[in-house]
Amino acid sequence: KNLALISPCKCEGSQKYIHVSCLRKWQRTVQLAGSNHPEDHDAEDRHSVCNVCKGTFDLPPQERGEMMSDLAGVSANRVRPGMLLVTKRSSESSASSIDNIAIRAFIEAKAAHFRRAVYILTEITPGASDGSDIVLGVNLCRTLETPNMEGLHCDVTGELLQQLQRDGVDVLWMNGGPVKPRHVCAMTLLHHTAVPSTGPSTLIAGDSGRVIYGSLEAVLSLAQEEAEAVRKTVTVLAWAGYAQWSRTQLLGEMARGSWGWSDATTKDVQDAATGAGVALWEELKHHSERLQWAPSNELSRDFEHRFATAPRAENDNQVEVVSALVQQFETMRRDSSGPESASIRPRGGCGQQ
């Protein structure tokens, strides 16, 4: 069947016919080339429109989400709240070869979100059947100095946090991701406190308790009840910012080998709450059999080749300066009283585009 000759467009003469397999190979090549971001591949039409006659192919290409799911070796429905994503990336950014400090810091500000990172998926907003669902997640590994509460989008004040601390509720601030750095969400582990049906959602439920996720105000309220019940300190993880993907975009990043994945456990969240987020990445990446990775495929092989050959500086004497600029840049985005941009660049997935 794949060797059959078809006339899929309006071309005539010697260009009229093509093997089904050849057209399929061309369509797949176009779909896998370039960026994985929705804005980029939505602008590409060479896999569905003939370059010569400009007619639409009668043989439509494989739906992108289905293709990425096949390459990753994971069902699209597997992407859901409570999924753990562990980045493969650990090395310094290839931006180290850039001489301009400001440009390098700008690039590094985004890349840092996806280096030695462990994200837990928190929310999915359904979209169309083409995999355009909005997927949100937060990083369990990047702690954050206590931000200026007046610049954040929440009703919790610094005074309230001090009162709650006296009542046995500690807040550990985290850098959630590159999108909306003033948006706040929170998570904690409960053992005895019941979760109201209209309150925060339960991300993980197990014998050792349940992890709840929601607004900072709602999570703090339940954490206060838990602290009173167990008579010991309860830690709340509070994130400023988050990461965002479409479902198809995330499946593409998984297919190319940027992420390993597993179901999150209460222990993962507990480790993050004790400030052991980086150790969590080390444990999962190098010493755990929990993770699944995409099988080798044309997308992952091409990505590995490009990533392995990226230029790197041998003796980088500007690391500290760049790091300081990155911190200043993120603080400005979080504390600014001006309009909040959606992200450093309007894309929230893995920085290895």
N, C-alpha and C positions, 0 to 999 in steps of 0.2 A: 504493500500500500504506500509506503514512504517513497518508493521509487517511481510511483505514478507521475506522469506529467500533467500539470494543471495549468489553466490560464486564470490566474487570480486577480488580474487587474485589467486595464484598458490598453495595454501595450499590444502592438501588432508586429508581424514579421518575425524575425529570428529571436526577438526578446519576448514573444508572446507566452512561451511555455517555460515552466520550471519544475523541477522535481519537488514533491511535497517535503522531502527531507531537507533539501537545500533551502527552501523558504523557511522551514522551521528553524534551521540552524542560524539563518540570518536574523530572524526575529529574536531568538534567544540571545544572540551576540549583542544586539542593540540593547535589549532589556537589561543585560548584565553589565554593560559598559557604563562608565561615569559614576556620578554620585548616587547614593541610595536615598537621598532626601526626596520627599513627595513633590516639592516644588520643581525639582530638576527633572525627575522622570515623567512628570505630567506634561512638561513642555516638549518631550521627545515623541516623535510620531513616525520615525522611519521604520518601525516594526509593524506599523499598521497601514502606512501610506507608501505607495511606490514612488521612488525618487525620480523616475523618468516621466511617467504619465500623470502622476499626482493623484491617481485613483486609489480608493481604499481597497485593500486586499479582501477578497472573498473569504480567505482563510484567516480568521482572527487569531492573534497571538494568544498564548496561554496567559490566563489572568495572573498578574504579578504576585499577588498574595499567595496564590496556590503554588506558583513556581518557587517562591522563597521558602514556603513551608516544606516543599519537597526537598529542596537543597539542604535545609537545616535539619531535616529528619525529625521534625516535631510538628504536631497538629497545631493549627492556629488557635484552637480552643484552649490549648495548654497555656497560652499567655493570659494570665489572670492575676487578680490581686493575691498577694502572698507568695508569688514567684520570686525567687532570688536570682539576680544576675551578677555574675562575677567577671570583671573585665580581664582580658588576657594581658592587657598592656601594663608594663611596669617601668619601662625605661623612660628617660627624659625625652621631652618633646624634640622633634627634628627642627623646631624653631631655633635651636641652639646655634644653627649655622647662619642665622640672620644677624647682621651687624646693627641694624637700627633697634635700639633698646625698647623704644615705645611700641613698635610693631611686634617685636618679639614678646613683650609683656602682654599685649592684647591677645596674641595667639595662645600664649601659655595660660591665660586666665580661663580659657575654655577647656584646653587640653587637661588641665589639672583636675577637672571634674571627673575624668574618665581614666585616671591613672591610679592603680592599686585601689580600685573602687568595688564596692559591693552594694548594689541597689536592690531594694525591695519594692516590688510593684504595689501600689496603693489604691489606684482608682482606674476604672476603664469606663469611658463614655461611649456608648454604642454609636456607630456611624452607619455608613452604607455597607452593603454586602461585599464591597470591593476591598475590605480591610482598612478602611479609613477611620476605624475606631481611634479615639484618643486614649493613649496609655500614659499614666503618670507613675513616677517612682521617685524615691528619695535615697540618698547615699548614706549608708551606715558607717562610713569610714572617716569622713571629714568633720572634725570638730570645729567649732566656731567660737570666738570670743563673744561674750554677751553683747548683743547688738543694741543700738539705740532703739528702745521700744517705741518712741514717738514716730520713728520712720517706718515701722512695720504695719502691716494691714491686719491688726487684731485689736481686741478691746482689753487685753491684759496689760496692766501697768507694772512698772518696776516695783512699786509699793506692794502690790498684790503678790508678786513673786517672792518678795522678802517675807511677807506674812506666811505664805505657804511653806517657805523653807523652815520657818520656826515651827510649823505644824508637821514637819516631817516629809515634805515634798521638795525634792531637788529637781532642777531643770538643767539638762545638758543640751546646750545649743549646738546645732549641726548645720553644715552647709549642704543643703539638699540637692542642688544642681544649678544649671545655668539659666533656668527659666524663672521669671518673676521673683527676683531675690528678696522682695518685701512680703511675699505671700507666706503665711505661717501655717504649718500643720504640725500634728503631734502624735505620739505613740507611747504606750506604756504597757507593762505586763501586770495583769491582775490575777490574783489567786482566790480571793474571797468575795470581791465586790461584783454584784450582778450588773449587767449592762442593759440599760433600758432599750426598748425596741426602737425608739426614736433618737437614740443617742449615737455615739461613735460606732463604726462598723468593726466587726471582729475579723482580723486578718488571719490569725492563726489560733486554733483551739487544740489543746492537748491535755495530757494528764498533769503537766506541770504548770497549767494556767492558760490564760488566753491573752493574746496581744490585740489591743484595740487601737484604732486609728481614727482621727477626726480633727476637729478644730482644737486649738490650744485650750480655749476656755472649757470645752466639754471634757477633754481628757484630764485637765487639772482637777476638775470637780470630782471625777471618779478616783483619781489618784489620791485625793485628800481622804475620801472615804476608805480607800484601801489602807492608807497609812494609819488611820484610826483603828482599823480592824486588826492589823498585824502588829501594830505598835513598833514599827521600825520604818526607816526611811524608804520611800518609794521614789524611783527616778523616772522622770518624764523626758523623753527625747523630743526636742522641739526643732523643727527644720525651718530655715529661711530659704525659700526657693525649692525648685524641684526639677526633674528631668521630664521631658515629654517626647513621645514618639507617636506615629500612627502604628497600628498593629503590623501592617505590611513593612514599614520601615524597620521596626524592631526585628521582625523575622529575617529581614535582609542582613541586619548587623549580626544576628546569630548565625546565619548561613555562611557569612564570610569568615567566621571564627573570632569575632570581636568579643563575644560573650559566651561563657559557660552558664548553665542554669540548673536550678534545683528548687525543690520546695523549701521555703524558709521554715525554721523551727523557732520555738520560744527561746532556745539557748542562743541563737544567732542575735536576736534582739537584746537579750540579757548581756551578751558580750559587748555589744555596742554601747549599752547603757553604762557599762563599767569603764568606758573609754578605750576598749580593746579592739576598735574597728580595724586598724591596720593589721593587727595580729589575726583578725578574722579573715582578711583577704589572704594573708600568707597561708593560713591553715587550709582554706578552701581551695586556693589555687595550686598549692604544691603538695598537700598532704591528705587530701580528701578524695574518696571515691564517690562522693555524692554527686559531683558535677557531671552533666552531660554536655558534649560538644558536638557540633555539626560534623558529619563525615567529610572527608576531603572531597572537594568539588571544584568546578572551574572558577567559581567566584572566590572561594577561599584561597586557591592556589595563586590566582592573580593578585589578590590582596596581600598575601604573604610575600610575594616577590616584590611588590612595590614598597611595602613597609620595610622589608629587609634591606633594600637598596637606598633608603632615604639617607641623605647626608647628615653626618653628626660631627659636632665639634670635638676635637681631641682634648684640648685643655681649655675648659670653659671657666674663665675668671670673672664672669658676670652673673653667676647664678644668684648670689645674694642680692644684687641690685635688682634683677628681674623679679625675684621673689617679693621684695619689698614693694615694687611697683604693682605687682598682681594684687597684693593685699590692699594697697591704697585704692586700686581700681574697683575691687569688689566692695570695699567699704563705702565708696562714693555711690555706687549703684544701689546699695542697700539703704543708705542714710539720706540720699538726695530727696529733697522735697518736690522735685519736678516730676513729670510724667514717667511712669515706670515702663521701660521697654520690655517686650516679651522675653527677650533673651539677648545674649551678646551678639549673636547673629540669629535671625528668626528661625532657629532650628535647635531642638533640644536633645537630640539623641547623641550617640557616641561621637566623640570629637574626631574619630578617624573616618572622615567621610569618604 
